[in-house]
Amino acid sequence: MASFKIAQNTTFKAEVEIPRVGFEPVKVECEFQYRDRKELSKYYDKWNSERDALAKEAMKDGATWESATAGQIALEIEQLKETLVSWSFDEEFTDEAIAELVSTCVGAPIAIINAYKKAYEVAARGN
C-alpha cells in the first residue's frame, strides 16, 4: 500500500503556458504557495472584491482605459506576489520582474492564476 501523508507540502509546481503576442506560447515552470481550503477561499474573496471594485470604478463617468488598466495591473501584480514562489523565466524572480511580466505580457497573469486554480481543481477531482 502506498504511503500518504495528510500534511501538504508548502509549495507545489506546475507548468504554465505563457501566451506571447505574435509567437507561440512558451512553457514556464512556476512554483506556487500551497494554501488550505479556508485560506484559499479568503484569497479568492479578496481578489473577487478587488476585481469588482475595479469594474465599478471603470464604469464611472470620466473613467479612462489608462486608469482601468493601471488598476488591473496592480491587482494582477498583487495576485502573482501572493501565489508565486519562483519561476523558470530567465529573469530572476523579483517584485520588479513580476511587475514587468504583468505590464508587458498581457496574457501571463491570467495564465498563471488559471494554472494555480487548476492545480486545486484537479486535486479536488482526485485526478
trRosetta pair geometry for C-beta under 8 A, 3 or more apart (Angstrom, degrees):
i j d omega theta_ij theta_ji phi_ij phi_ji
8 34 5.2 -154 129 163 126 152
8 36 7.4 167 25 -83 136 77
9 12 6.2 119 77 -69 116 77
9 34 6.1 131 89 -18 62 151
10 33 7.2 -36 160 -148 74 65
10 34 5.6 -160 -174 36 24 109
11 31 5.3 24 169 174 129 101
11 32 6.3 158 -158 79 77 42
11 33 6.0 -48 -104 -104 78 36
11 34 5.9 -148 -91 -14 20 91
11 85 5.1 -44 -121 7 135 161
12 31 7.3 174 90 -153 26 63
12 32 5.6 -20 64 59 75 94
12 34 5.7 84 -10 -71 98 101
12 119 6.3 153 103 -179 136 148
13 29 5.8 4 -173 -176 115 102
13 30 6.8 162 -150 85 65 42
13 31 5.0 -34 -93 -98 81 70
13 32 7.3 160 -96 12 28 77
14 29 7.5 165 86 -150 28 61
14 30 5.9 -19 64 62 76 90
14 32 6.6 8 13 -7 105 121
14 115 4.9 169 115 165 135 112
14 116 7.4 -176 39 -80 146 43
14 118 7.5 140 -163 76 155 103
14 119 5.2 -112 -65 -71 143 122
15 27 5.3 -1 -177 -170 110 107
15 28 7.3 150 -157 75 61 32
15 29 5.5 -40 -98 -95 67 65
15 30 7.7 139 -116 17 18 75
15 115 7.7 -135 88 -145 34 139
16 27 7.2 148 74 -152 37 56
16 28 5.3 -29 65 66 90 85
16 29 7.6 139 16 -113 78 16
16 30 5.1 22 -4 -3 125 121
16 111 5.5 116 178 140 107 100
16 112 5.4 23 -152 -99 162 60
16 115 4.3 -90 -98 -34 98 162
17 25 4.1 43 175 144 98 142
17 26 7.3 152 -154 72 57 27
17 27 5.7 -32 -95 -92 64 67
17 28 8.0 145 -102 19 18 74
17 111 6.3 -113 80 -163 60 131
18 25 5.9 158 72 -162 38 86
18 26 5.2 -23 58 62 98 81
18 27 7.6 163 12 -99 79 16
18 28 5.3 27 -16 4 121 121
18 105 6.4 -6 178 173 113 144
18 107 7.1 140 -172 97 57 94
18 108 5.0 13 -146 -110 103 87
18 111 5.6 162 -108 87 49 154
18 112 7.7 17 -94 -54 91 88
19 25 4.9 -46 -93 -97 48 98
19 105 7.6 148 78 -179 64 95
19 106 7.9 -51 90 75 109 75
19 107 3.6 -12 59 88 118 151
19 108 7.2 -141 47 -62 69 54
19 111 6.2 172 0 -55 87 141
20 23 4.2 -16 94 62 121 105
20 24 7.3 23 46 76 107 27
20 25 6.4 155 6 -107 81 40
20 26 6.3 42 -23 -5 126 99
20 105 6.8 -49 -104 -133 68 101
20 107 7.8 -119 -57 47 26 117
21 106 7.2 60 -51 23 110 110
23 26 7.6 9 121 -39 121 96
25 111 7.9 172 -144 -127 127 155
28 87 5.8 12 161 -174 118 104
28 88 5.3 -175 -162 60 72 90
28 89 5.9 4 -138 -61 133 73
29 87 7.0 159 89 -158 55 53
29 88 4.2 57 47 -10 88 130
30 84 6.0 -76 -168 -121 109 99
30 86 7.5 170 -157 90 49 50
30 87 5.0 -14 -108 -107 71 85
30 88 7.5 -110 -64 6 42 81
30 112 6.1 127 -81 -138 170 98
30 115 6.6 108 47 97 133 143
31 84 7.0 87 75 -163 59 66
31 85 4.4 -66 110 66 101 104
31 86 4.3 21 39 51 120 86
31 87 7.1 -142 19 -69 74 41
32 83 5.4 -27 -143 167 96 84
32 84 6.3 -57 -105 -104 59 41
32 85 6.4 147 -135 2 7 96
32 116 5.4 154 -124 -114 150 94
32 119 6.9 175 46 32 152 160
33 82 7.4 -95 40 157 139 48
33 83 5.9 -144 33 -156 95 34
33 84 7.4 4 -10 55 89 6
33 85 5.5 130 -58 -53 73 102
35 39 4.1 -128 -172 98 105 114
35 40 4.3 143 102 -63 119 80
35 43 6.7 66 99 -1 177 134
36 39 5.1 84 53 17 72 105
36 40 6.8 -140 94 -8 30 95
37 40 5.8 -58 -143 38 26 112
37 41 6.3 27 159 -22 63 106
38 41 5.8 -54 -149 33 29 111
38 42 6.8 34 151 -22 62 101
39 42 5.7 -51 -157 28 35 114
39 43 6.9 32 149 -15 64 102
40 43 5.8 -55 -155 35 37 110
40 44 6.4 35 150 -17 69 105
40 120 6.8 130 -158 -110 162 157
41 44 5.6 -51 -145 38 36 112
41 45 6.3 40 154 -21 66 103
42 45 5.7 -52 -148 36 30 112
42 46 6.3 30 153 -19 63 107
43 46 5.6 -55 -147 37 32 112
43 47 6.1 28 158 -16 67 107
43 82 6.4 168 -135 143 126 137
43 83 8.0 117 177 -72 155 92
44 47 5.9 -55 -142 40 29 107
44 48 6.1 29 159 -18 65 109
45 48 5.9 -58 -145 39 26 109
45 49 6.2 27 156 -20 63 109
46 49 5.8 -58 -149 36 27 111
46 50 6.3 23 155 -15 64 109
47 50 5.7 -57 -146 40 31 109
47 51 6.1 33 155 -20 66 107
47 75 7.2 109 -145 -175 78 107
47 79 6.1 61 -113 -96 126 109
48 51 5.6 -53 -144 38 30 112
48 52 6.2 31 156 -19 64 107
49 52 5.8 -55 -146 37 28 110
49 53 6.4 29 153 -19 63 106
50 53 5.7 -52 -147 35 31 112
50 54 6.5 34 152 -19 63 104
50 75 5.4 160 132 -120 124 115
50 78 7.8 -73 149 75 171 147
51 54 5.7 -54 -152 35 32 112
51 55 6.4 32 151 -19 65 105
51 75 6.5 114 -79 -171 68 160
52 55 5.6 -52 -147 36 33 112
52 56 6.3 36 153 -20 65 105
53 56 5.6 -52 -147 36 32 113
53 57 6.3 34 153 -20 64 106
54 57 5.6 -54 -148 37 31 112
54 58 6.3 32 154 -21 65 107
54 68 7.0 107 175 -149 94 71
54 71 4.5 165 -130 136 110 130
54 72 6.3 121 176 -72 152 66
54 75 6.3 -70 -44 -36 150 144
55 58 5.7 -55 -148 35 31 113
55 59 6.7 31 153 -22 62 106
56 59 5.9 -59 -155 31 31 112
56 60 7.5 47 147 -38 60 92
57 60 6.0 -37 -165 2 40 116
57 63 6.4 137 145 -112 64 131
57 67 7.7 -110 140 130 115 113
57 68 7.3 170 100 -100 96 75
57 71 6.6 145 77 -76 141 171
58 63 5.0 149 -151 159 37 153
58 67 7.8 179 -101 95 71 91
58 68 4.1 61 -108 -108 112 121
58 71 7.5 -139 -58 51 99 143
59 63 6.8 55 37 12 12 153
60 63 4.8 110 64 -41 77 110
63 67 6.1 -121 -161 69 71 123
63 68 6.2 66 165 -52 112 104
64 67 4.8 92 58 9 87 96
64 68 6.8 -152 94 -2 45 87
65 68 5.6 -60 -145 43 32 111
65 69 5.9 33 156 -22 68 109
66 69 5.9 -56 -145 37 26 110
66 70 6.4 28 155 -21 62 106
67 70 5.6 -50 -146 34 33 114
67 71 6.5 35 154 -19 63 104
68 71 5.8 -56 -154 36 31 112
68 72 6.4 29 151 -18 65 107
69 72 5.6 -55 -146 38 33 111
69 73 6.2 36 154 -21 67 105
70 73 5.7 -52 -146 35 30 113
70 74 6.4 32 154 -20 63 105
71 74 5.7 -54 -149 34 31 112
71 75 6.5 30 153 -18 65 105
72 75 5.7 -54 -149 36 33 111
72 76 6.3 28 155 -16 66 108
73 76 5.8 -59 -146 39 30 108
73 77 6.3 33 155 -22 65 105
73 99 7.9 61 166 -151 107 73
73 102 5.4 127 -153 135 78 115
73 103 5.9 45 -144 -88 133 71
74 77 5.8 -52 -148 33 29 112
74 78 6.5 30 153 -18 62 107
75 78 5.7 -58 -153 37 31 113
75 79 6.4 32 151 -21 66 105
76 79 5.5 -48 -144 34 35 114
76 80 6.4 31 158 -16 66 104
76 102 4.7 156 106 -142 117 126
76 109 3.8 -19 -163 -143 124 162
76 110 7.9 -58 -122 -47 121 63
76 113 7.9 -105 -137 -33 81 131
77 80 6.1 -59 -150 38 29 106
77 81 6.3 29 153 -18 64 108
77 98 5.7 110 -144 130 80 107
77 99 5.4 21 -117 -95 131 69
77 102 5.1 -117 -71 15 76 164
78 81 5.8 -57 -147 37 29 111
78 82 6.2 21 157 -14 65 113
79 82 5.9 -66 -149 41 28 107
79 83 6.2 2 162 -3 66 116
79 109 6.7 88 71 -168 124 109
79 113 5.8 -9 150 -88 136 123
80 83 6.1 -69 -137 46 29 97
80 84 5.2 2 180 1 73 122
80 98 5.1 175 104 -156 131 118
80 101 7.5 -179 -167 81 174 127
80 102 6.7 -148 3 -63 143 117
80 109 6.2 -97 -51 -124 116 87
80 112 6.1 38 -108 101 99 149
80 113 7.7 -93 -75 -60 70 89
81 84 7.0 -50 -105 45 17 93
81 95 6.9 24 -101 -115 120 83
81 98 6.1 101 -66 148 81 171
83 112 7.3 145 91 142 134 105
83 113 6.9 137 18 -106 167 68
83 116 5.1 -31 -172 -109 142 157
84 87 6.4 -17 -162 -46 130 101
84 93 7.2 -146 140 -154 120 124
84 98 7.3 176 55 -104 142 121
84 112 7.0 -23 -66 177 115 135
85 93 7.9 32 130 159 36 160
86 93 4.9 -127 -132 -23 59 165
87 93 5.5 139 26 -88 84 111
89 93 7.6 125 46 -73 102 73
89 97 7.2 170 85 173 140 129
89 101 7.4 -120 -63 -89 168 127
91 94 7.8 -93 152 23 98 93
91 97 4.5 167 135 -132 126 129
91 100 7.5 -98 167 73 172 136
91 101 8.0 -163 63 -58 142 102
92 97 6.2 -171 79 -34 57 151
93 97 6.3 -121 -131 69 25 140
93 98 7.6 46 -162 -52 65 92
94 97 4.6 97 50 6 78 101
94 98 7.1 -136 94 -5 42 84
95 98 5.7 -52 -150 33 33 113
95 99 6.4 32 152 -18 65 105
96 99 5.7 -54 -150 37 32 112
96 100 6.3 32 151 -19 65 106
97 100 5.5 -51 -145 37 34 113
97 101 6.3 39 154 -23 65 103
98 101 5.7 -53 -149 34 30 113
98 102 6.4 25 156 -14 65 108
99 102 6.0 -57 -146 40 29 108
99 103 6.0 23 158 -15 65 114
100 103 5.8 -62 -141 43 27 108
100 104 5.9 -5 170 5 66 119
101 104 6.7 -77 -136 49 18 90
101 105 5.4 -33 -171 31 64 117
101 108 5.3 -104 167 108 98 158
101 109 7.7 132 122 -60 97 77
102 105 7.3 -52 -93 55 13 78
102 108 6.8 -124 -93 78 44 112
102 109 5.3 48 -119 -59 88 120
105 108 3.7 50 111 -18 118 125
105 109 7.9 145 94 -18 88 69
107 110 6.2 -67 -162 48 55 103
107 111 5.6 56 146 -27 84 113
108 111 5.6 -64 -145 38 30 112
108 112 6.1 25 163 -18 69 108
109 112 5.9 -60 -149 37 29 108
109 113 6.2 20 159 -12 67 110
110 113 5.8 -55 -139 43 33 107
110 114 5.9 36 158 -22 66 109
111 114 5.9 -55 -144 38 25 111
111 115 6.5 28 154 -20 61 105
112 115 5.8 -53 -151 33 30 111
112 116 6.6 34 149 -21 63 104
113 116 5.4 -50 -151 33 36 117
113 117 6.4 34 152 -16 67 104
114 117 5.7 -53 -146 40 34 110
114 118 6.0 38 153 -25 66 107
115 118 5.5 -51 -142 35 30 115
115 119 6.7 41 155 -28 61 98
116 119 6.1 -51 -159 22 28 112
116 120 7.4 18 149 -8 59 103
117 120 6.0 -63 -162 38 38 107
117 121 6.3 36 146 -21 72 108
118 121 5.3 -53 -143 37 37 114
118 122 6.1 39 158 -20 70 103
119 122 6.1 -51 -147 35 27 110
119 123 6.5 26 152 -16 60 108
120 123 5.6 -55 -148 39 33 112
120 124 6.2 36 153 -23 66 105
121 124 5.6 -53 -148 33 31 112
121 125 6.5 25 154 -14 64 106
122 125 5.9 -59 -150 39 31 107
122 127 5.2 -88 -164 72 82 93
123 126 7.6 40 -179 -74 32 30
